[in-house]
Amino acid sequence: DQQVKQNSPSLSVQEGRISILNCDYTNSMFDYFLWYKKYPAEGPTFLISISSIKDKNEDGRFTVFLNKSAKHLSLHIVPSQPGDSAVYFCAATLTTSGTYKYIFGTGTRLKVLA
Amino acid sequence: DVKVTQSLRYLVKRTGEKVFLECVQDMDHENMFWYRQDPGLGLRLIYFSYDVKMKEKGDIPEGYSVSREKKERFSLILESASTNQTSMYLCASLGGTNEKLFFGSGTQLSVL
């Protein structure tokens, strides 16, 4: 049962335009949502996060939006740059009985075309 | 910055061999995790540990075991490797509730 879903396996965007990556989830008990970026042959690196009590968080070119009623979050990258080409994973955290788990989506491969 | 070290970048093993993957973190983090990454399946949690000698099964623990004898070190063991365990293995550590995970650079394991 995939609790965090990224339904678009890939996305291509022209340099300078907006990239929008989407993520859906099923568990309303998630505490935080995060986005990670992964280049080939490297580990994922943290990009941006949002608490479940917020609906927007912005950091430079990156903004994450959370729509709790739709159980949907999105990552906006404006403007997109060729160096943003990578696989993006959304993740959600769940705290149960004093331990916490990170649950990742399947990833979206973003290609920014110069 | 936090450093999570997986010293092996690539590893080739034969079916039935024992595989030992080691992960070391330098930030005194309590929580450590092992994931595997497969195309189209994302990152799937194998095991995690929230303290020394403590471990919890993740979503896909079958065929794996772990060891956490020291706080900084979390090892993943494949007692008898199989071809379906060919994958990228990623270790991560976490300092506290809802903080970000720090990942190692991963080990690409091929089981022939």
Backbone of each chain as ProteinMPNN parsed JSONL, in Angstrom:
{"seq_chain_A": "DQQVKQNSPSLSVQEGRISILNCDYTNSMFDYFLWYKKYPAEGPTFLISISSIKDKNEDGRFTVFLNKSAKHLSLHIVPSQPGDSAVYFCAATLTTSGTYKYIFGTGTRLKVLA", "coords_chain_A": {"N_chain_A": [[0.849, -1.192, 0.0], [0.83, 1.97, -1.095], [1.557, 4.775, 0.539], [2.428, 7.269, -0.02], [2.429, 8.972, -2.962], [3.781, 9.574, -6.148], [2.694, 10.45, -9.058], [3.648, 11.136, -11.521], [6.194, 9.964, -13.377], [8.154, 11.293, -14.779], [9.261, 14.551, -15.914], [9.55, 17.256, -18.11], [10.945, 20.447, -18.595], [11.341, 23.746, -19.819], [14.269, 25.738, -19.489], [14.183, 28.422, -17.187], [11.449, 28.483, -16.977], [8.549, 27.518, -14.956], [8.727, 24.708, -12.795], [6.635, 22.136, -11.728], [6.126, 19.847, -9.35], [4.343, 17.052, -8.224], [2.625, 15.452, -5.472], [0.839, 12.969, -3.783], [-0.924, 11.844, -0.879], [-2.058, 9.419, 1.541], [-2.428, 9.128, 4.272], [-3.69, 10.805, 6.952], [-2.38, 11.331, 9.267], [0.244, 12.06, 9.001], [3.131, 13.961, 9.942], [5.067, 15.795, 8.99], [6.095, 16.988, 5.799], [8.38, 16.469, 3.201], [10.767, 17.382, 0.68], [13.156, 15.802, -1.339], [16.144, 15.794, -3.246], [17.779, 14.004, -5.785], [20.771, 13.184, -7.314], [22.29, 11.165, -9.896], [24.105, 8.339, -8.7], [24.535, 9.455, -6.226], [23.611, 10.125, -2.783], [20.255, 11.016, -1.674], [19.485, 14.486, -1.141], [18.341, 16.881, 1.2], [15.78, 19.205, 0.454], [13.491, 20.978, 0.915], [10.963, 21.55, 3.411], [7.703, 21.077, 4.964], [5.487, 21.724, 7.592], [2.67, 19.852, 8.795], [0.768, 21.567, 9.684], [0.913, 23.852, 8.297], [0.425, 25.681, 5.185], [2.058, 26.553, 3.216], [5.458, 26.906, 2.268], [8.435, 28.624, 1.7], [11.558, 28.857, 0.037], [13.885, 30.548, -1.315], [14.183, 29.789, -4.678], [12.438, 27.734, -4.434], [9.267, 26.485, -3.557], [6.944, 24.998, -1.424], [3.722, 23.678, -1.399], [0.915, 22.813, 0.539], [-2.021, 21.013, 0.547], [-4.283, 20.09, 2.608], [-6.899, 19.121, 2.668], [-7.189, 17.94, 0.223], [-5.211, 16.133, 0.408], [-2.664, 16.544, -0.755], [0.458, 17.611, -2.003], [2.726, 19.987, -3.419], [5.657, 20.876, -5.248], [7.169, 23.788, -6.261], [9.353, 25.13, -8.596], [10.989, 27.953, -9.385], [12.905, 30.365, -11.107], [13.286, 27.53, -13.286], [16.348, 25.722, -13.561], [19.09, 24.304, -15.466], [20.725, 22.801, -13.724], [18.917, 21.857, -11.922], [17.99, 19.514, -12.816], [17.224, 16.323, -11.951], [16.288, 13.535, -9.822], [13.353, 13.814, -7.964], [12.135, 13.292, -4.773], [9.245, 13.03, -2.838], [8.452, 13.017, 0.623], [7.063, 11.765, 3.679], [6.588, 12.135, 7.18], [5.996, 10.013, 9.967], [4.924, 9.638, 13.196], [4.878, 7.175, 15.566], [4.174, 5.531, 18.539], [6.476, 6.549, 19.803], [8.498, 6.175, 17.979], [9.725, 7.098, 14.74], [8.95, 7.179, 11.292], [10.088, 7.632, 7.989], [8.434, 7.992, 4.995], [8.678, 7.435, 1.646], [7.904, 8.699, -1.64], [7.683, 7.485, -5.059], [9.255, 8.931, -6.732], [10.065, 11.562, -9.07], [11.44, 12.218, -12.16], [13.054, 15.031, -13.091], [13.733, 16.994, -15.891], [15.458, 19.681, -16.998], [15.49, 21.702, -19.684], [17.925, 23.292, -21.622]], "CA_chain_A": [[0.0, 0.0, 0.0], [1.699, 3.133, -1.26], [0.926, 5.866, 1.26], [2.882, 8.521, -0.637], [2.451, 8.661, -4.39], [4.146, 10.569, -7.149], [2.096, 9.792, -10.213], [4.377, 11.463, -12.75], [7.566, 9.472, -13.263], [9.109, 12.219, -15.379], [8.766, 15.878, -16.277], [10.53, 18.083, -18.831], [10.59, 21.868, -18.519], [12.337, 24.646, -20.404], [14.998, 26.605, -18.562], [13.545, 29.705, -16.917], [10.025, 28.309, -16.708], [8.235, 26.909, -13.659], [8.568, 23.259, -12.67], [5.689, 21.784, -10.672], [6.153, 18.421, -9.049], [3.184, 16.765, -7.392], [2.696, 14.312, -4.569], [-0.424, 12.707, -3.073], [-0.733, 10.939, 0.247], [-3.325, 8.859, 2.01], [-2.51, 9.074, 5.731], [-3.874, 12.148, 7.505], [-1.592, 11.449, 10.494], [1.61, 12.494, 8.718], [3.475, 15.181, 10.678], [5.832, 16.701, 8.143], [6.312, 16.576, 4.419], [9.683, 16.954, 2.763], [11.228, 17.074, -0.665], [14.567, 15.489, -1.468], [16.64, 15.785, -4.619], [18.823, 12.981, -5.922], [21.534, 13.056, -8.552], [22.778, 9.789, -10.083], [25.26, 7.873, -7.925], [24.667, 10.192, -4.969], [22.465, 9.997, -1.896], [19.321, 12.145, -1.711], [19.753, 15.629, -0.264], [17.146, 17.604, 1.614], [15.518, 20.43, -0.297], [12.569, 21.868, 1.613], [9.948, 20.8, 4.15], [6.547, 21.831, 5.442], [4.731, 21.102, 8.666], [1.288, 19.534, 8.422], [-0.133, 22.638, 10.117], [1.104, 24.993, 7.403], [0.0, 25.388, 3.811], [3.055, 27.025, 2.252], [6.788, 27.241, 2.765], [9.214, 29.128, 0.572], [12.994, 28.984, 0.273], [14.513, 30.926, -2.587], [13.423, 29.406, -5.885], [11.621, 26.561, -4.126], [8.101, 26.681, -2.698], [6.125, 23.805, -1.264], [2.332, 23.955, -1.047], [0.227, 21.665, 1.117], [-3.487, 21.08, 0.552], [-4.627, 18.955, 3.477], [-8.202, 18.561, 2.337], [-6.99, 17.088, -0.958], [-4.061, 15.265, 0.698], [-1.815, 16.802, -1.915], [1.45, 18.662, -1.912], [3.424, 20.242, -4.672], [6.909, 21.632, -5.189], [7.323, 24.693, -7.383], [10.722, 25.626, -8.782], [10.911, 29.096, -10.294], [12.864, 29.744, -12.422], [13.999, 26.26, -13.378], [17.707, 25.802, -14.117], [19.572, 22.969, -15.877], [21.248, 22.09, -12.552], [17.817, 21.277, -11.163], [17.704, 18.194, -13.388], [17.5, 15.307, -10.924], [15.073, 12.848, -9.377], [12.794, 14.449, -6.775], [11.294, 12.423, -3.96], [8.543, 13.606, -1.703], [8.473, 12.124, 1.772], [6.211, 12.158, 4.8], [7.023, 11.518, 8.428], [4.912, 9.472, 10.787], [5.38, 9.32, 14.545], [4.004, 6.198, 16.224], [4.756, 4.859, 19.714], [7.794, 7.072, 20.108], [9.453, 6.069, 16.867], [9.191, 7.761, 13.553], [9.317, 6.642, 9.998], [9.998, 8.433, 6.791], [7.876, 7.227, 3.893], [9.012, 8.141, 0.407], [7.224, 8.423, -2.896], [8.458, 6.744, -6.055], [10.175, 9.836, -7.397], [9.796, 12.166, -10.382], [12.682, 12.666, -12.793], [12.903, 16.34, -13.738], [14.765, 17.376, -16.851], [15.337, 21.091, -17.375], [16.12, 21.821, -20.998], [18.571, 24.597, -21.833]], "C_chain_A": [[0.883, 1.239, 0.0], [1.028, 4.327, -0.6], [1.308, 7.228, 0.69], [3.11, 8.23, -2.12], [2.9, 9.853, -5.216], [3.75, 9.962, -8.487], [2.799, 10.106, -11.527], [5.803, 10.967, -12.622], [8.59, 10.431, -13.861], [8.428, 13.511, -15.788], [9.885, 16.616, -16.993], [10.037, 19.516, -18.874], [11.705, 22.671, -19.188], [12.996, 25.485, -19.321], [14.286, 27.945, -18.418], [12.06, 29.602, -16.617], [9.804, 27.672, -15.331], [8.164, 25.38, -13.784], [7.61, 23.012, -11.513], [5.692, 20.278, -10.518], [5.076, 18.131, -8.007], [3.341, 15.484, -6.583], [1.347, 14.18, -3.867], [-0.164, 11.729, -1.935], [-2.087, 10.491, 0.772], [-3.506, 8.963, 3.524], [-2.586, 10.482, 6.322], [-3.066, 12.365, 8.788], [-0.138, 11.874, 10.233], [1.893, 13.836, 9.387], [4.122, 16.243, 9.788], [5.921, 16.105, 6.751], [7.614, 17.229, 3.937], [9.911, 16.609, 1.301], [12.732, 16.853, -0.637], [14.897, 15.441, -2.958], [17.762, 14.762, -4.705], [19.447, 13.029, -7.304], [22.007, 11.617, -8.68], [24.022, 9.514, -9.255], [25.53, 8.718, -6.679], [23.46, 9.894, -4.084], [21.535, 11.18, -2.033], [19.757, 13.247, -0.758], [18.467, 16.386, -0.011], [17.009, 18.906, 0.838], [14.667, 21.403, 0.514], [11.523, 21.013, 2.324], [8.786, 21.711, 4.513], [5.856, 21.029, 6.541], [3.297, 20.85, 8.212], [0.299, 20.624, 8.856], [-0.005, 23.897, 9.257], [0.543, 24.656, 6.023], [1.009, 25.872, 2.762], [4.382, 27.258, 2.962], [7.667, 27.572, 1.567], [10.684, 29.234, 0.956], [13.652, 29.273, -1.07], [13.63, 30.574, -3.771], [12.415, 28.296, -5.627], [10.474, 26.914, -3.177], [7.335, 25.371, -2.628], [4.746, 24.241, -0.781], [1.693, 22.678, -0.523], [-1.275, 21.924, 1.136], [-3.996, 19.874, 1.331], [-5.955, 18.327, 3.094], [-8.102, 17.613, 1.139], [-5.896, 16.063, -0.742], [-3.069, 15.341, -0.473], [-0.773, 17.856, -1.567], [2.181, 18.801, -3.234], [4.682, 21.064, -4.391], [6.993, 22.475, -6.449], [8.765, 25.171, -7.429], [10.647, 26.731, -9.829], [12.117, 30.026, -10.077], [13.654, 28.437, -12.428], [15.362, 26.468, -14.051], [18.173, 24.407, -14.512], [20.12, 22.155, -14.711], [20.174, 21.5, -11.668], [17.446, 19.887, -11.693], [18.167, 17.108, -12.424], [16.211, 14.523, -10.703], [14.629, 13.483, -8.063], [11.869, 13.462, -6.073], [10.532, 13.268, -2.956], [8.52, 12.547, -0.608], [7.553, 12.67, 2.845], [6.709, 11.445, 6.046], [5.817, 11.129, 9.275], [5.486, 9.087, 12.138], [4.389, 8.365, 15.182], [4.775, 5.554, 17.367], [6.186, 5.287, 19.973], [8.839, 6.881, 19.03], [8.856, 6.746, 15.647], [9.782, 7.171, 12.286], [9.204, 7.724, 8.943], [9.459, 7.535, 5.694], [8.04, 8.039, 2.628], [8.078, 7.764, -0.734], [8.178, 7.75, -3.879], [9.389, 7.628, -6.873], [9.656, 10.342, -8.742], [11.126, 12.658, -10.945], [12.412, 13.965, -13.542], [14.074, 16.574, -14.671], [14.495, 18.821, -17.244], [16.163, 21.297, -18.634], [16.657, 23.226, -21.2], [18.107, 25.244, -23.132]], "O_chain_A": [[1.589, 1.518, 0.969], [0.037, 4.843, -1.116], [0.601, 8.216, 0.891], [3.892, 7.349, -2.478], [2.457, 10.983, -5.008], [4.416, 9.053, -8.982], [2.578, 9.429, -12.531], [6.562, 11.51, -11.819], [9.764, 10.39, -13.495], [7.214, 13.571, -15.981], [11.031, 16.607, -16.543], [8.867, 19.775, -19.151], [12.876, 22.299, -19.117], [12.351, 25.89, -18.354], [13.841, 28.531, -19.405], [11.473, 30.531, -16.064], [10.76, 27.333, -14.633], [7.616, 24.842, -14.746], [7.753, 23.606, -10.444], [5.315, 19.536, -11.425], [4.92, 18.87, -7.035], [4.079, 14.571, -6.954], [0.781, 15.173, -3.411], [0.724, 10.882, -2.03], [-3.119, 11.099, 0.487], [-4.636, 8.893, 4.009], [-1.64, 11.259, 6.199], [-3.069, 13.467, 9.337], [0.629, 12.027, 11.183], [1.045, 14.729, 9.409], [3.769, 17.422, 9.833], [5.834, 14.892, 6.558], [7.894, 18.389, 4.236], [9.323, 15.67, 0.764], [13.48, 17.601, -0.007], [14.064, 15.102, -3.798], [18.595, 14.666, -3.803], [18.762, 12.93, -8.323], [22.115, 10.914, -7.675], [24.892, 10.376, -9.129], [26.637, 8.694, -6.142], [22.414, 9.464, -4.572], [21.964, 12.25, -2.464], [20.327, 12.978, 0.3], [17.617, 16.516, -0.892], [17.988, 19.613, 0.599], [15.087, 22.532, 0.767], [11.229, 19.895, 1.899], [8.863, 22.933, 4.391], [5.669, 19.818, 6.427], [2.778, 21.555, 7.346], [-0.863, 20.611, 8.45], [-0.718, 24.879, 9.463], [0.228, 23.502, 5.73], [0.834, 25.631, 1.567], [4.427, 27.737, 4.094], [7.64, 26.879, 0.55], [11.016, 29.649, 2.067], [13.936, 28.366, -1.852], [12.48, 31.004, -3.857], [11.625, 27.957, -6.507], [10.675, 27.549, -2.142], [7.107, 24.716, -3.645], [4.622, 25.065, 0.125], [1.902, 21.596, -1.072], [-1.737, 22.93, 1.674], [-4.124, 18.777, 0.787], [-6.11, 17.11, 3.19], [-8.826, 16.622, 1.05], [-5.666, 15.211, -1.6], [-2.704, 14.333, -1.079], [-1.076, 18.86, -0.922], [2.245, 17.876, -4.044], [4.75, 21.832, -3.431], [6.903, 21.959, -7.563], [9.326, 25.57, -6.409], [10.297, 26.498, -10.986], [12.339, 30.447, -8.942], [14.592, 28.274, -11.648], [15.506, 27.271, -14.973], [17.698, 23.42, -13.949], [19.991, 20.931, -14.709], [20.474, 20.725, -10.76], [16.664, 19.173, -11.065], [19.355, 16.993, -12.122], [15.18, 14.808, -11.313], [15.439, 13.668, -7.155], [10.962, 12.884, -6.672], [11.114, 14.128, -2.295], [8.562, 11.347, -0.877], [7.296, 13.872, 2.916], [7.186, 10.312, 5.986], [4.788, 11.803, 9.298], [6.428, 8.299, 12.216], [3.209, 8.686, 15.327], [5.899, 5.087, 17.181], [7.023, 4.458, 20.33], [9.958, 7.378, 19.158], [7.644, 6.937, 15.544], [10.933, 6.738, 12.232], [8.344, 8.603, 9.003], [9.971, 6.436, 5.483], [7.598, 9.185, 2.545], [7.539, 6.658, -0.782], [9.335, 7.483, -3.556], [10.222, 7.123, -7.627], [8.917, 9.655, -9.447], [11.846, 13.416, -10.294], [11.642, 13.995, -14.502], [15.236, 16.386, -14.31], [13.425, 19.141, -17.762], [17.377, 21.091, -18.643], [15.958, 24.216, -20.985], [18.548, 26.343, -23.467]]}, "seq_chain_B": "DVKVTQSLRYLVKRTGEKVFLECVQDMDHENMFWYRQDPGLGLRLIYFSYDVKMKEKGDIPEGYSVSREKKERFSLILESASTNQTSMYLCASLGGTNEKLFFGSGTQLSVL", "coords_chain_B": {"N_chain_B": [[28.706, 20.139, 8.881], [26.542, 17.283, 8.716], [27.927, 14.058, 8.36], [27.454, 11.15, 6.61], [28.672, 8.098, 6.059], [29.149, 5.742, 3.612], [31.248, 3.406, 2.809], [31.662, 1.737, 0.644], [31.134, 2.077, -2.743], [30.422, 0.562, -4.941], [29.556, -2.875, -5.325], [30.0, -6.254, -6.016], [28.533, -9.356, -5.846], [28.108, -12.922, -5.494], [25.296, -15.114, -5.906], [23.989, -16.395, -2.899], [26.141, -15.691, -1.338], [27.383, -14.03, 1.626], [26.626, -10.721, 2.549], [27.816, -7.652, 3.662], [27.062, -4.54, 4.616], [28.196, -1.408, 5.548], [27.587, 1.48, 7.569], [28.393, 4.689, 8.675], [27.942, 7.388, 10.876], [28.617, 10.785, 11.852], [27.479, 12.482, 13.711], [26.39, 11.872, 16.161], [23.782, 10.947, 16.068], [20.673, 9.501, 16.998], [18.895, 7.978, 15.519], [18.92, 5.726, 12.823], [18.801, 4.543, 9.45], [18.085, 2.101, 6.924], [17.623, 2.018, 3.486], [16.427, 0.823, 0.329], [16.813, 1.6, -3.104], [14.973, 1.376, -6.002], [14.295, 1.445, -9.492], [11.28, 3.075, -10.328], [10.124, 2.284, -7.976], [10.9, 3.844, -5.924], [12.187, 4.904, -2.722], [12.543, 2.434, -0.398], [11.924, 1.359, 2.884], [14.019, -0.664, 4.782], [15.1, -1.501, 7.327], [15.187, 0.105, 10.545], [16.806, 1.907, 13.209], [16.538, 3.102, 16.478], [18.151, 3.43, 18.588], [21.162, 2.324, 20.233], [21.667, -1.105, 19.773], [18.966, -1.428, 19.349], [16.355, -2.193, 17.107], [14.102, -1.94, 14.354], [11.725, -3.381, 12.165], [11.323, -2.402, 8.806], [9.491, -1.688, 5.875], [10.177, -3.683, 4.076], [11.688, -6.045, 5.204], [12.427, -8.671, 4.755], [14.853, -11.136, 4.175], [16.937, -9.637, 5.036], [19.079, -8.462, 7.693], [20.075, -6.495, 10.559], [22.575, -4.642, 12.383], [23.415, -2.858, 15.284], [25.719, -1.981, 17.128], [27.236, 0.085, 18.055], [26.652, 3.572, 18.531], [27.278, 5.194, 16.342], [27.372, 3.551, 14.153], [25.777, 1.53, 11.773], [24.816, -1.435, 10.486], [24.024, -3.331, 7.609], [22.956, -6.534, 6.771], [23.097, -9.148, 4.491], [22.306, -12.31, 4.597], [22.328, -14.431, 2.802], [22.807, -13.738, -0.252], [20.593, -12.81, -2.901], [19.516, -12.649, -6.35], [17.42, -10.84, -6.624], [18.003, -8.955, -4.801], [19.686, -7.179, -5.856], [20.44, -3.855, -6.046], [20.32, -0.298, -5.246], [21.634, 0.657, -2.239], [20.871, 2.645, 0.482], [21.923, 4.471, 3.245], [20.822, 6.287, 6.101], [20.732, 8.977, 8.513], [19.219, 10.486, 11.432], [18.582, 13.241, 13.488], [16.597, 14.151, 15.303], [13.093, 14.437, 16.211], [11.19, 14.786, 13.335], [13.197, 16.097, 12.0], [15.492, 16.644, 9.269], [16.456, 13.918, 7.178], [19.724, 12.654, 6.756], [21.609, 11.465, 4.161], [23.809, 8.809, 3.144], [26.137, 8.251, 0.417], [25.425, 5.996, -0.899], [25.408, 2.484, -1.844], [25.886, 0.592, -4.622], [24.732, -2.463, -5.185], [25.334, -5.445, -6.823], [24.07, -8.583, -7.478], [25.051, -11.574, -8.672]], "CA_chain_B": [[27.6, 19.396, 8.3], [26.505, 15.862, 9.044], [28.522, 13.184, 7.366], [27.047, 9.762, 6.657], [29.645, 7.473, 5.174], [29.068, 4.37, 3.133], [32.571, 3.372, 2.188], [31.628, 0.986, -0.614], [30.242, 2.655, -3.749], [29.961, -0.536, -5.797], [29.885, -4.182, -4.785], [29.461, -7.365, -6.811], [28.555, -10.603, -5.093], [27.432, -14.05, -6.126], [24.13, -15.662, -5.211], [24.315, -17.234, -1.754], [27.204, -15.116, -0.521], [26.999, -13.104, 2.682], [26.974, -9.34, 2.212], [27.862, -6.811, 4.854], [27.17, -3.127, 4.238], [28.392, -0.632, 6.772], [27.258, 2.899, 7.502], [28.893, 5.403, 9.84], [27.597, 8.809, 10.922], [29.521, 11.477, 12.775], [26.764, 13.544, 14.436], [25.784, 11.376, 17.395], [22.351, 10.781, 15.85], [20.106, 8.272, 17.568], [18.124, 7.204, 14.551], [19.571, 5.403, 11.56], [17.866, 3.865, 8.55], [18.537, 1.509, 5.672], [16.661, 2.003, 2.398], [16.894, 0.442, -0.992], [16.183, 2.372, -4.168], [14.804, 0.649, -7.249], [13.553, 2.254, -10.468], [9.829, 2.946, -10.287], [9.643, 1.905, -6.642], [11.316, 4.852, -4.957], [12.991, 4.481, -1.584], [11.759, 1.568, 0.491], [12.603, 1.192, 4.159], [14.329, -2.062, 5.105], [15.179, -1.542, 8.787], [15.706, 1.305, 11.174], [17.248, 1.745, 14.591], [16.388, 4.362, 17.203], [19.128, 3.47, 19.666], [22.11, 1.213, 20.172], [21.115, -2.457, 19.954], [17.527, -1.442, 19.075], [16.068, -2.205, 15.682], [12.699, -2.131, 13.989], [11.55, -3.732, 10.758], [10.661, -1.443, 7.944], [8.451, -2.232, 4.991], [10.656, -4.837, 3.309], [12.824, -6.587, 5.948], [12.696, -10.088, 4.452], [16.145, -11.385, 3.545], [17.932, -8.718, 5.593], [19.169, -8.238, 9.129], [20.888, -5.319, 10.851], [23.315, -4.648, 13.644], [23.768, -1.522, 15.793], [26.488, -2.205, 18.357], [27.7, 1.408, 18.491], [25.712, 4.586, 18.095], [27.628, 5.792, 15.066], [27.531, 2.531, 13.119], [24.568, 0.733, 11.515], [25.211, -2.356, 9.429], [22.98, -4.117, 6.934], [23.508, -7.841, 6.458], [22.349, -10.076, 3.65], [22.921, -13.585, 4.995], [22.509, -15.237, 1.596], [22.349, -12.789, -1.265], [19.851, -13.327, -4.051], [19.555, -11.7, -7.464], [16.416, -9.781, -6.435], [18.546, -7.961, -3.868], [20.451, -6.204, -6.618], [19.772, -2.583, -5.816], [21.1, 0.756, -4.605], [21.336, 0.674, -0.806], [21.119, 3.968, 1.044], [21.847, 4.605, 4.695], [20.501, 7.654, 6.51], [20.625, 9.204, 9.954], [18.245, 11.515, 11.804], [18.914, 13.702, 14.825], [15.478, 14.313, 16.223], [11.762, 14.343, 15.614], [10.856, 15.607, 12.171], [14.331, 16.747, 11.345], [15.738, 16.053, 7.962], [17.34, 12.77, 7.048], [20.977, 12.827, 6.038], [21.895, 10.213, 3.476], [25.102, 8.499, 2.579], [26.176, 8.309, -1.046], [24.831, 4.781, -1.425], [26.188, 1.363, -2.358], [25.197, -0.146, -5.68], [25.036, -3.881, -5.035], [24.91, -6.346, -7.891], [24.168, -9.991, -7.095], [25.05, -12.323, -9.938]], "C_chain_B": [[27.69, 17.92, 8.683], [27.164, 15.051, 7.941], [28.042, 11.761, 7.642], [27.88, 9.045, 5.611], [29.284, 6.032, 4.885], [30.319, 4.173, 2.286], [32.58, 2.644, 0.854], [30.658, 1.648, -1.58], [29.628, 1.58, -4.638], [30.413, -1.847, -5.178], [29.228, -5.236, -5.658], [29.631, -8.629, -5.997], [27.852, -11.699, -5.886], [26.257, -14.496, -5.267], [24.579, -16.582, -4.079], [25.408, -16.675, -0.862], [26.626, -14.206, 0.558], [27.487, -11.712, 2.315], [26.843, -8.491, 3.467], [28.06, -5.372, 4.39], [27.215, -2.29, 5.515], [28.097, 0.843, 6.531], [27.719, 3.551, 8.8], [28.465, 6.855, 9.757], [28.361, 9.481, 12.059], [28.823, 12.532, 13.627], [26.044, 13.05, 15.674], [24.258, 11.232, 17.266], [21.865, 9.459, 16.428], [19.496, 7.358, 16.509], [18.91, 6.97, 13.274], [18.669, 4.466, 10.767], [18.621, 3.208, 7.4], [17.38, 1.458, 4.693], [17.288, 1.311, 1.207], [16.1, 1.243, -2.025], [16.161, 1.55, -5.444], [13.973, 1.494, -8.196], [12.054, 1.987, -10.386], [9.257, 2.597, -8.935], [10.063, 2.904, -5.575], [12.232, 4.29, -3.892], [12.123, 3.654, -0.642], [12.579, 1.251, 1.728], [12.775, -0.284, 4.496], [14.288, -2.261, 6.625], [15.537, -0.151, 9.293], [16.039, 1.013, 12.637], [17.148, 3.09, 15.292], [17.328, 4.461, 18.402], [20.074, 2.291, 19.495], [21.398, -0.095, 20.539], [19.602, -2.528, 19.745], [17.322, -1.422, 17.573], [14.579, -2.447, 15.481], [12.641, -2.503, 12.515], [10.871, -2.582, 10.026], [9.614, -2.141, 7.092], [8.878, -3.499, 4.254], [11.854, -5.496, 3.998], [13.249, -7.999, 5.534], [14.024, -10.226, 3.704], [17.273, -10.509, 4.069], [17.951, -8.818, 7.118], [20.065, -7.023, 9.337], [21.578, -5.494, 12.188], [23.638, -3.215, 14.021], [24.425, -1.706, 17.16], [27.02, -0.896, 18.923], [26.782, 2.451, 17.862], [26.001, 5.074, 16.685], [27.569, 4.809, 13.896], [26.267, 1.67, 12.993], [24.859, -0.125, 10.304], [24.014, -3.119, 8.896], [23.621, -5.42, 6.472], [22.538, -8.604, 5.568], [22.991, -11.432, 3.884], [23.23, -14.457, 3.784], [21.931, -14.448, 0.431], [21.613, -13.495, -2.403], [19.798, -12.234, -5.121], [18.531, -10.573, -7.292], [16.824, -8.759, -5.371], [19.551, -7.024, -4.554], [19.741, -4.866, -6.556], [20.798, -1.55, -5.352], [20.665, 0.793, -3.147], [21.791, 1.997, -0.217], [20.933, 3.934, 2.556], [21.542, 6.058, 5.021], [20.5, 7.753, 8.021], [19.759, 10.423, 10.22], [18.5, 11.915, 13.248], [17.75, 13.752, 15.776], [14.166, 14.278, 15.476], [11.592, 15.316, 14.465], [11.995, 16.46, 11.652], [14.618, 16.026, 10.032], [16.67, 14.857, 8.078], [18.598, 13.181, 6.299], [21.358, 11.467, 5.465], [23.376, 10.058, 3.179], [25.008, 8.487, 1.053], [25.685, 7.021, -1.699], [25.839, 3.738, -1.858], [25.35, 0.658, -3.411], [25.64, -1.601, -5.594], [24.486, -4.651, -6.234], [25.13, -7.775, -7.427], [24.003, -10.827, -8.363], [24.693, -13.794, -9.716]], "O_chain_B": [[28.771, 17.39, 8.937], [26.986, 15.32, 6.753], [28.197, 11.236, 8.745], [27.801, 9.351, 4.422], [29.135, 5.213, 5.792], [30.429, 4.709, 1.183], [33.437, 2.917, 0.014], [29.472, 1.77, -1.271], [28.466, 1.674, -5.036], [31.491, -1.937, -4.589], [28.05, -5.131, -5.998], [30.722, -8.939, -5.519], [27.102, -11.427, -6.824], [26.235, -14.278, -4.056], [25.441, -17.44, -4.27], [25.583, -17.143, 0.263], [25.521, -13.681, 0.418], [28.607, -11.537, 1.835], [25.88, -8.609, 4.224], [29.105, -5.03, 3.837], [26.395, -2.442, 6.421], [28.326, 1.377, 5.445], [27.469, 3.034, 9.889], [28.598, 7.49, 8.711], [28.702, 8.864, 13.068], [29.487, 13.39, 14.208], [25.168, 13.744, 16.191], [23.535, 11.38, 18.251], [22.552, 8.44, 16.357], [19.574, 6.133, 16.599], [19.492, 7.897, 12.711], [17.884, 3.703, 11.33], [19.662, 3.698, 6.962], [16.307, 0.939, 4.999], [18.51, 1.221, 1.087], [14.913, 1.523, -1.858], [17.2, 1.084, -5.913], [13.048, 2.183, -7.765], [11.612, 0.838, -10.375], [8.039, 2.61, -8.753], [9.616, 2.81, -4.432], [12.962, 3.326, -4.125], [11.095, 4.124, -0.153], [13.762, 0.92, 1.644], [11.814, -1.053, 4.498], [13.532, -3.09, 7.133], [16.111, 0.661, 8.568], [15.61, 0.011, 13.209], [17.614, 4.103, 14.771], [17.308, 5.446, 19.139], [19.815, 1.377, 18.712], [20.63, -0.155, 21.498], [19.009, -3.588, 19.945], [18.028, -0.72, 16.85], [13.902, -3.062, 16.304], [13.421, -1.994, 11.711], [9.987, -1.903, 10.548], [8.941, -3.069, 7.542], [8.033, -4.3, 3.854], [12.945, -5.507, 3.427], [14.319, -8.464, 5.926], [14.278, -9.52, 2.728], [18.414, -10.61, 3.618], [16.965, -9.207, 7.743], [20.735, -6.572, 8.408], [21.227, -6.352, 12.998], [24.086, -2.436, 13.179], [23.776, -1.602, 18.201], [27.232, -0.778, 20.13], [26.211, 2.232, 16.794], [25.077, 5.34, 15.916], [27.708, 5.226, 12.746], [25.757, 1.151, 13.985], [25.12, 0.392, 9.217], [23.113, -3.5, 9.642], [24.689, -5.416, 5.86], [21.342, -8.695, 5.843], [24.103, -11.679, 3.418], [24.256, -15.135, 3.739], [20.73, -14.486, 0.166], [21.956, -14.607, -2.806], [20.008, -11.055, -4.835], [18.758, -9.462, -7.771], [16.084, -7.82, -5.081], [20.18, -6.188, -3.905], [18.584, -4.748, -6.962], [21.961, -1.864, -5.101], [19.48, 0.942, -2.847], [22.936, 2.414, -0.39], [19.93, 3.44, 3.07], [21.961, 6.96, 4.295], [20.298, 6.764, 8.726], [19.585, 11.281, 9.355], [18.621, 11.062, 14.127], [17.902, 13.424, 16.953], [14.134, 14.109, 14.257], [11.823, 16.517, 14.607], [11.771, 17.439, 10.941], [14.068, 14.965, 9.737], [17.541, 14.795, 8.946], [18.547, 13.951, 5.34], [21.421, 10.464, 6.176], [24.098, 11.036, 2.989], [23.937, 8.689, 0.48], [25.544, 6.961, -2.92], [26.979, 4.057, -2.195], [24.248, 0.186, -3.133], [26.788, -1.927, -5.895], [23.318, -4.515, -6.599], [26.236, -8.143, -7.03], [22.968, -10.791, -9.028], [24.646, -14.569, -10.671]]}, "name": "protein", "num_of_chains": 2, "seq": "DQQVKQNSPSLSVQEGRISILNCDYTNSMFDYFLWYKKYPAEGPTFLISISSIKDKNEDGRFTVFLNKSAKHLSLHIVPSQPGDSAVYFCAATLTTSGTYKYIFGTGTRLKVLADVKVTQSLRYLVKRTGEKVFLECVQDMDHENMFWYRQDPGLGLRLIYFSYDVKMKEKGDIPEGYSVSREKKERFSLILESASTNQTSMYLCASLGGTNEKLFFGSGTQLSVL"}
